Structure formats: C-alpha cells, structure tokens
Amino acid sequence: MDGNVWAYRVTVGRITDADLTGFKVEAADGSIGKVDKHSDEVEDAYLVVDTGPWIFGKEVLLPAGTVTGIDMDEKKVHVGLTKEQIKNAPPFVRDELLEEDREYRSRIGGYYGMFPGL
C-alpha cells in the first residue's frame, strides 16, 4: 500500500464532509455490508462497516486507504480487499478505537498495509 493506510487516496472520489453512513460496501469479490460510522480526520480516516449476517453481524474497521472508489450516485464504497481478507482482519474493538489506542491502530494498519496494490 502506498502512503498512509489511514488516509483516503485522491483518486477515490471522496467529497470532503460527505456523509457515507449507510453506503453499501463492496469488496473485490462482492458485497460485505454497509458503513455504520466513518471518520474524515486527516491522516486518521476510517470506516466502521456492519457486515450484517455475512460474518455473523460482526463490525470491521477499514482504514481509509483500503477504499478504492466511492460512487456517490449509487451510494457505494469500493474497497481493494477480498471478503476473506476482511474476515481475517484483527477484531474491531470500539472502545480501543474511541480511546484512540495507538497500538490498536498500529495493529489494524499493519494488517491492511501488508496487501500490495491497494
């Protein structure tokens, strides 16, 4: 992955301050859920995705750098990962995210950062 995993790439079509809550999230091999929460913090942006029944109602944290495209008309966010890669990600821990736990974010960023080509 090029650059900061916690920053949107300029090529994804991100519109500053646009609310992505409720947008469908598409992995490289199909739908994975919808955006439950998102952050646009500079160098610390992310999506919290509710996977619904796909991974037994689990939520996952996706750093903004995993986003490969945003379709505002279709209300879809595309990520450059497979369902399996997302399913195998470190567990999402809301309390650690809210407390801005640097070790937790480092672990999440390290996992997603190991996939070349994002």
GIFENVEN-V183573 format. One record per pair of residues at least 12 apart in sequence whose C-alpha atoms are under 10 Angstrom apart, sorted by the first residue. I is the first residue (numbers start at 1). J is the second residue. D is the distance in whole Angstrom. If there is no record, write none. Layout:
i:I j:J d:D
i:I j:J d:D
This chain:
i:1 j:65 d:8
i:1 j:66 d:9
i:1 j:112 d:8
i:1 j:113 d:6
i:1 j:114 d:7
i:1 j:115 d:7
i:1 j:116 d:5
i:1 j:117 d:6
i:1 j:118 d:5
i:2 j:65 d:9
i:2 j:113 d:9
i:2 j:116 d:8
i:2 j:117 d:8
i:2 j:118 d:7
i:3 j:65 d:8
i:3 j:113 d:9
i:4 j:43 d:7
i:4 j:44 d:9
i:4 j:45 d:10
i:4 j:63 d:9
i:4 j:64 d:9
i:4 j:65 d:7
i:4 j:109 d:9
i:4 j:113 d:9
i:5 j:43 d:8
i:5 j:44 d:9
i:5 j:45 d:9
i:5 j:46 d:9
i:5 j:62 d:9
i:5 j:63 d:6
i:5 j:64 d:6
i:5 j:65 d:4
i:5 j:66 d:7
i:5 j:67 d:10
i:5 j:108 d:10
i:5 j:109 d:6
i:5 j:110 d:9
i:5 j:112 d:8
i:5 j:113 d:6
i:5 j:118 d:9
i:6 j:39 d:10
i:6 j:40 d:10
i:6 j:41 d:9
i:6 j:42 d:8
i:6 j:43 d:5
i:6 j:44 d:5
i:6 j:45 d:5
i:6 j:46 d:6
i:6 j:47 d:10
i:6 j:62 d:9
i:6 j:63 d:5
i:6 j:64 d:5
i:6 j:65 d:6
i:6 j:66 d:8
i:6 j:105 d:9
i:6 j:108 d:10
i:6 j:109 d:7
i:6 j:113 d:10
i:7 j:40 d:8
i:7 j:41 d:8
i:7 j:42 d:7
i:7 j:43 d:5
i:7 j:44 d:6
i:7 j:45 d:6
i:7 j:46 d:8
i:7 j:63 d:7
i:7 j:64 d:5
i:7 j:65 d:5
i:7 j:66 d:9
i:7 j:67 d:9
i:8 j:40 d:9
i:8 j:42 d:9
i:8 j:43 d:8
i:8 j:44 d:9
i:8 j:45 d:7
i:8 j:46 d:9
i:8 j:63 d:8
i:8 j:64 d:5
i:8 j:65 d:5
i:8 j:66 d:8
i:8 j:67 d:7
i:8 j:68 d:9
i:8 j:69 d:10
i:9 j:64 d:8
i:9 j:65 d:6
i:9 j:66 d:9
i:9 j:67 d:8
i:9 j:68 d:8
i:9 j:69 d:9
i:9 j:118 d:10
i:10 j:68 d:10
i:10 j:69 d:10
i:11 j:67 d:10
i:11 j:68 d:8
i:11 j:69 d:7
i:11 j:70 d:9
i:12 j:64 d:10
i:12 j:65 d:10
i:12 j:67 d:7
i:12 j:68 d:5
i:12 j:69 d:4
i:12 j:70 d:6
i:12 j:71 d:9
i:12 j:77 d:9
i:12 j:78 d:9
i:12 j:79 d:10
i:13 j:67 d:10
i:13 j:68 d:9
i:13 j:69 d:6
i:13 j:70 d:6
i:13 j:71 d:7
i:13 j:72 d:8
i:13 j:77 d:10
i:14 j:40 d:10
i:14 j:67 d:10
i:14 j:68 d:10
i:14 j:69 d:8
i:14 j:70 d:6
i:14 j:71 d:9
i:14 j:72 d:9
i:14 j:77 d:10
i:15 j:70 d:9
i:15 j:72 d:9
i:16 j:40 d:8
i:17 j:39 d:9
i:17 j:40 d:7
i:18 j:40 d:9
i:18 j:72 d:9
i:19 j:35 d:10
i:19 j:37 d:9
i:19 j:38 d:8
i:19 j:39 d:9
i:19 j:40 d:10
i:19 j:72 d:10
i:20 j:34 d:9
i:20 j:35 d:7
i:20 j:36 d:8
i:20 j:37 d:8
i:20 j:38 d:7
i:20 j:39 d:9
i:20 j:47 d:9
i:20 j:70 d:9
i:20 j:72 d:9
i:20 j:75 d:8
i:20 j:76 d:9
i:20 j:77 d:8
i:21 j:34 d:8
i:21 j:35 d:5
i:21 j:36 d:6
i:21 j:37 d:6
i:21 j:38 d:7
i:21 j:47 d:9
i:21 j:48 d:9
i:21 j:49 d:9
i:21 j:75 d:9
i:22 j:34 d:6
i:22 j:35 d:5
i:22 j:36 d:6
i:22 j:37 d:8
i:22 j:49 d:9
i:22 j:50 d:9
i:22 j:75 d:8
i:22 j:76 d:9
i:23 j:35 d:5
i:23 j:36 d:8
i:23 j:37 d:10
i:23 j:49 d:9
i:23 j:70 d:9
i:23 j:71 d:9
i:23 j:72 d:9
i:23 j:74 d:8
i:23 j:75 d:5
i:23 j:76 d:5
i:23 j:77 d:7
i:24 j:36 d:10
i:24 j:49 d:9
i:24 j:50 d:10
i:24 j:51 d:10
i:24 j:71 d:10
i:24 j:74 d:9
i:24 j:75 d:6
i:24 j:76 d:5
i:24 j:77 d:6
i:24 j:78 d:9
i:25 j:47 d:10
i:25 j:49 d:8
i:25 j:50 d:9
i:25 j:51 d:9
i:25 j:67 d:9
i:25 j:70 d:9
i:25 j:75 d:9
i:25 j:76 d:6
i:25 j:77 d:5
i:25 j:78 d:6
i:25 j:79 d:7
i:26 j:67 d:10
i:26 j:68 d:10
i:26 j:69 d:10
i:26 j:70 d:10
i:26 j:76 d:7
i:26 j:77 d:6
i:26 j:78 d:5
i:26 j:79 d:6
i:26 j:80 d:9
i:26 j:81 d:9
i:26 j:82 d:9
i:26 j:83 d:9
i:27 j:66 d:10
i:27 j:67 d:9
i:27 j:68 d:10
i:27 j:77 d:9
i:27 j:78 d:6
i:27 j:79 d:5
i:27 j:80 d:6
i:27 j:81 d:6
i:27 j:82 d:5
i:27 j:83 d:6
i:27 j:84 d:10
i:27 j:85 d:9
i:27 j:86 d:9
i:28 j:68 d:10
i:28 j:78 d:8
i:28 j:79 d:7
i:28 j:80 d:6
i:28 j:81 d:6
i:28 j:82 d:5
i:28 j:83 d:7
i:29 j:79 d:10
i:29 j:80 d:9
i:29 j:81 d:8
i:29 j:82 d:6
i:29 j:83 d:7
i:29 j:84 d:9
i:30 j:78 d:10
i:30 j:81 d:10
i:30 j:82 d:8
i:30 j:83 d:7
i:31 j:51 d:9
i:31 j:54 d:9
i:31 j:76 d:10
i:31 j:77 d:10
i:31 j:78 d:9
i:31 j:82 d:10
i:31 j:83 d:8
i:32 j:49 d:8
i:32 j:50 d:8
i:32 j:51 d:6
i:32 j:52 d:8
i:32 j:53 d:9
i:32 j:54 d:7
i:32 j:55 d:9
i:32 j:60 d:10
i:32 j:78 d:10
i:32 j:79 d:10
i:32 j:82 d:9
i:32 j:83 d:7
i:32 j:86 d:9
i:32 j:87 d:9
i:33 j:49 d:6
i:33 j:50 d:6
i:33 j:51 d:4
i:33 j:52 d:6
i:33 j:53 d:9
i:33 j:54 d:8
i:33 j:55 d:9
i:33 j:57 d:9
i:33 j:58 d:10
i:33 j:59 d:9
i:33 j:60 d:10
i:34 j:47 d:10
i:34 j:48 d:9
i:34 j:49 d:5
i:34 j:50 d:6
i:34 j:51 d:7
i:34 j:52 d:8
i:34 j:59 d:10
i:34 j:75 d:10
i:34 j:76 d:9
i:34 j:77 d:9
i:35 j:47 d:6
i:35 j:48 d:6
i:35 j:49 d:5
i:35 j:50 d:6
i:35 j:51 d:9
i:35 j:59 d:10
i:35 j:60 d:10
i:35 j:61 d:10
i:35 j:62 d:10
i:35 j:76 d:9
i:35 j:77 d:8
i:36 j:48 d:6
i:36 j:49 d:5
i:36 j:50 d:6
i:36 j:51 d:9
i:36 j:59 d:9
i:36 j:60 d:10
i:37 j:49 d:7
i:37 j:50 d:9
i:37 j:61 d:9
i:38 j:61 d:9
i:38 j:62 d:9
i:38 j:63 d:10
i:38 j:64 d:9
i:39 j:63 d:10
i:39 j:64 d:9
i:40 j:64 d:9
i:43 j:63 d:10
i:43 j:64 d:9
i:43 j:65 d:10
i:44 j:63 d:8
i:44 j:64 d:8
i:44 j:65 d:10
i:44 j:100 d:10
i:44 j:105 d:9
i:45 j:62 d:9
i:45 j:63 d:6
i:45 j:64 d:5
i:45 j:65 d:8
i:46 j:61 d:7
i:46 j:62 d:6
i:46 j:63 d:4
i:46 j:64 d:5
i:46 j:65 d:8
i:46 j:66 d:9
i:46 j:67 d:9
i:47 j:60 d:8
i:47 j:61 d:6
i:47 j:62 d:5
i:47 j:63 d:6
i:47 j:64 d:7
i:47 j:66 d:10
i:47 j:67 d:9
i:47 j:77 d:10
i:48 j:60 d:6
i:48 j:61 d:5
i:48 j:62 d:6
i:48 j:63 d:9
i:48 j:92 d:9
i:48 j:94 d:9
i:49 j:61 d:6
i:49 j:62 d:7
i:49 j:92 d:10
i:51 j:86 d:10
i:51 j:87 d:10
i:54 j:83 d:9
i:54 j:87 d:9
i:55 j:83 d:10
i:55 j:86 d:10
i:55 j:87 d:7
i:58 j:87 d:9
i:58 j:91 d:9
i:58 j:92 d:8
i:59 j:87 d:10
i:59 j:91 d:8
i:59 j:92 d:6
i:59 j:93 d:9
i:59 j:94 d:9
i:60 j:86 d:8
i:60 j:87 d:8
i:60 j:89 d:8
i:60 j:90 d:8
i:60 j:91 d:7
i:60 j:92 d:5
i:60 j:93 d:9
i:60 j:94 d:10
i:61 j:86 d:9
i:61 j:89 d:9
i:61 j:90 d:9
i:61 j:91 d:8
i:61 j:92 d:6
i:61 j:93 d:9
i:61 j:94 d:9
i:61 j:97 d:9
i:61 j:105 d:10
i:61 j:108 d:8
i:61 j:109 d:10
i:62 j:79 d:9
i:62 j:81 d:10
i:62 j:86 d:8
i:62 j:89 d:9
i:62 j:92 d:9
i:62 j:108 d:8
i:62 j:109 d:9
i:62 j:112 d:8
i:63 j:79 d:10
i:63 j:105 d:9
i:63 j:108 d:8
i:63 j:109 d:7
i:63 j:112 d:8
i:63 j:113 d:9
i:64 j:79 d:9
i:65 j:79 d:9
i:65 j:80 d:9
i:65 j:109 d:9
i:65 j:112 d:9
i:65 j:113 d:9
i:65 j:118 d:7
i:66 j:78 d:9
i:66 j:79 d:5
i:66 j:80 d:6
i:66 j:81 d:7
i:66 j:109 d:10
i:66 j:112 d:7
i:66 j:113 d:9
i:66 j:115 d:9
i:66 j:117 d:10
i:66 j:118 d:6
i:67 j:79 d:4
i:67 j:80 d:6
i:67 j:81 d:9
i:67 j:118 d:8
i:68 j:80 d:6
i:68 j:81 d:9
i:68 j:118 d:7
i:79 j:118 d:8
i:80 j:115 d:9
i:80 j:116 d:10
i:80 j:117 d:8
i:80 j:118 d:6
i:81 j:112 d:9
i:81 j:115 d:8
i:81 j:117 d:10
i:81 j:118 d:8
i:85 j:111 d:9
i:85 j:112 d:9
i:85 j:115 d:9
i:86 j:111 d:10
i:86 j:112 d:9
i:88 j:111 d:9
i:89 j:107 d:10
i:89 j:108 d:8
i:89 j:111 d:7
i:89 j:112 d:8
i:90 j:104 d:9
i:90 j:107 d:8
i:90 j:108 d:6
i:90 j:109 d:10
i:90 j:110 d:10
i:90 j:111 d:7
i:90 j:112 d:10
i:91 j:104 d:10
i:91 j:108 d:9
i:92 j:104 d:9
i:92 j:108 d:9
